[in-house]
Amino acid sequence: MEKNKDKAIETIEGQEPASSSIVDRQSVLELFKDLADNKAEQVYISKLKRERETIELLGGGKTSLYDEQKKKAKLIESFPQKHGAKYSQFFDALAELAKWTDEQKKSFHKPQVAPRIINNYIYSRFPPEVLSHILEKNPYVKWCLREHKHYLFLGEDGILMLEKFIDDAVTVMKECTTVYEFEKLYSMRFGKDFQPVLFEKYLGLIS
């Protein structure tokens, strides 16, 4: 009987209690969790530091990634906003240059020259990431048809920029007598790429 008792004691003493094994596993898991949390915090702090680092601009000013991200956030919206009509004066001025008929002026779908000029000379002046955001949020739903107007995805500062670009276009249109003349002058004034119509230039129809 004593032999069996001693053997049982030896067996128990030679084994790790089950509760101790569970505690050790929990400790290891908590250690890994702490390490992961610490690394995540370090990554976040490092990212925040980089974003707030001062960037010297070519013009002599200063900015940071954080400031630039804040500016960008004010330029765009993820959902369509309730901005009022923006292109009334633009269409009136373009109609004069392009010699639209009364029917074309009243039509919801304006002649193809209108969207071409809007895309090439107004929306192209926005930062590339703003235009990419607009195109992503407002894709075609049918052939040459989108569900919303592009500018409905602009934020407060984005709308101010749009209005400035439209005013610039209208101002130049009032100085011109043809669409071609407008495109040429506008491109020169605002640094846009412009390809002259070589055939017309060769014939001496344009200067």
Contacts in CASP RR format, 6 or more apart in sequence:
PFRMAT RR
TARGET T0000
AUTHOR 0000-0000-0000
METHOD contacts of the structure
MODEL  1
MEKNKDKAIETIEGQEPASSSIVDRQSVLELFKDLADNKAEQVYISKLKR
ERETIELLGGGKTSLYDEQKKKAKLIESFPQKHGAKYSQFFDALAELAKW
TDEQKKSFHKPQVAPRIINNYIYSRFPPEVLSHILEKNPYVKWCLREHKH
YLFLGEDGILMLEKFIDDAVTVMKECTTVYEFEKLYSMRFGKDFQPVLFE
KYLGLIS
48 66 0 8 1.000
50 65 0 8 1.000
51 64 0 8 1.000
51 65 0 8 1.000
51 66 0 8 1.000
51 69 0 8 1.000
52 64 0 8 1.000
52 65 0 8 1.000
52 66 0 8 1.000
53 64 0 8 1.000
53 65 0 8 1.000
54 62 0 8 1.000
54 63 0 8 1.000
54 64 0 8 1.000
55 62 0 8 1.000
55 63 0 8 1.000
55 64 0 8 1.000
55 65 0 8 1.000
56 62 0 8 1.000
57 63 0 8 1.000
71 157 0 8 1.000
72 127 0 8 1.000
72 129 0 8 1.000
72 130 0 8 1.000
74 155 0 8 1.000
74 156 0 8 1.000
74 157 0 8 1.000
74 158 0 8 1.000
75 126 0 8 1.000
75 127 0 8 1.000
75 130 0 8 1.000
75 154 0 8 1.000
75 155 0 8 1.000
75 157 0 8 1.000
75 158 0 8 1.000
75 161 0 8 1.000
76 130 0 8 1.000
76 133 0 8 1.000
76 134 0 8 1.000
76 153 0 8 1.000
76 154 0 8 1.000
76 155 0 8 1.000
76 158 0 8 1.000
77 152 0 8 1.000
77 153 0 8 1.000
77 154 0 8 1.000
77 155 0 8 1.000
78 137 0 8 1.000
78 153 0 8 1.000
79 153 0 8 1.000
80 138 0 8 1.000
80 148 0 8 1.000
80 152 0 8 1.000
80 153 0 8 1.000
81 152 0 8 1.000
81 153 0 8 1.000
81 154 0 8 1.000
81 155 0 8 1.000
82 152 0 8 1.000
83 151 0 8 1.000
83 152 0 8 1.000
83 154 0 8 1.000
83 159 0 8 1.000
86 151 0 8 1.000
86 159 0 8 1.000
86 162 0 8 1.000
86 163 0 8 1.000
86 166 0 8 1.000
87 118 0 8 1.000
87 166 0 8 1.000
89 166 0 8 1.000
89 170 0 8 1.000
90 118 0 8 1.000
90 166 0 8 1.000
90 169 0 8 1.000
90 170 0 8 1.000
91 105 0 8 1.000
91 110 0 8 1.000
91 114 0 8 1.000
93 169 0 8 1.000
93 170 0 8 1.000
93 173 0 8 1.000
93 174 0 8 1.000
94 100 0 8 1.000
94 113 0 8 1.000
94 114 0 8 1.000
94 117 0 8 1.000
94 173 0 8 1.000
94 179 0 8 1.000
95 104 0 8 1.000
95 105 0 8 1.000
96 173 0 8 1.000
97 173 0 8 1.000
97 176 0 8 1.000
97 177 0 8 1.000
97 178 0 8 1.000
97 179 0 8 1.000
97 182 0 8 1.000
98 111 0 8 1.000
98 113 0 8 1.000
98 179 0 8 1.000
100 111 0 8 1.000
104 110 0 8 1.000
104 111 0 8 1.000
113 179 0 8 1.000
117 169 0 8 1.000
117 179 0 8 1.000
117 182 0 8 1.000
117 183 0 8 1.000
120 192 0 8 1.000
121 165 0 8 1.000
121 169 0 8 1.000
121 183 0 8 1.000
121 186 0 8 1.000
121 187 0 8 1.000
121 190 0 8 1.000
121 192 0 8 1.000
122 162 0 8 1.000
122 165 0 8 1.000
122 166 0 8 1.000
122 169 0 8 1.000
123 131 0 8 1.000
123 134 0 8 1.000
123 150 0 8 1.000
124 131 0 8 1.000
124 192 0 8 1.000
125 161 0 8 1.000
125 165 0 8 1.000
125 190 0 8 1.000
125 192 0 8 1.000
126 134 0 8 1.000
126 158 0 8 1.000
126 161 0 8 1.000
130 154 0 8 1.000
130 158 0 8 1.000
133 153 0 8 1.000
134 150 0 8 1.000
134 153 0 8 1.000
134 154 0 8 1.000
137 153 0 8 1.000
138 146 0 8 1.000
138 147 0 8 1.000
138 148 0 8 1.000
138 150 0 8 1.000
138 152 0 8 1.000
138 153 0 8 1.000
139 146 0 8 1.000
140 146 0 8 1.000
141 147 0 8 1.000
151 159 0 8 1.000
151 162 0 8 1.000
154 161 0 8 1.000
154 162 0 8 1.000
168 186 0 8 1.000
168 189 0 8 1.000
168 190 0 8 1.000
169 182 0 8 1.000
169 186 0 8 1.000
172 182 0 8 1.000
172 185 0 8 1.000
172 186 0 8 1.000
172 189 0 8 1.000
173 182 0 8 1.000
175 185 0 8 1.000
176 182 0 8 1.000
176 185 0 8 1.000
180 197 0 8 1.000
180 200 0 8 1.000
180 206 0 8 1.000
181 206 0 8 1.000
183 194 0 8 1.000
184 194 0 8 1.000
184 196 0 8 1.000
186 192 0 8 1.000
187 193 0 8 1.000
187 194 0 8 1.000
188 194 0 8 1.000
196 206 0 8 1.000
197 206 0 8 1.000
200 206 0 8 1.000
END
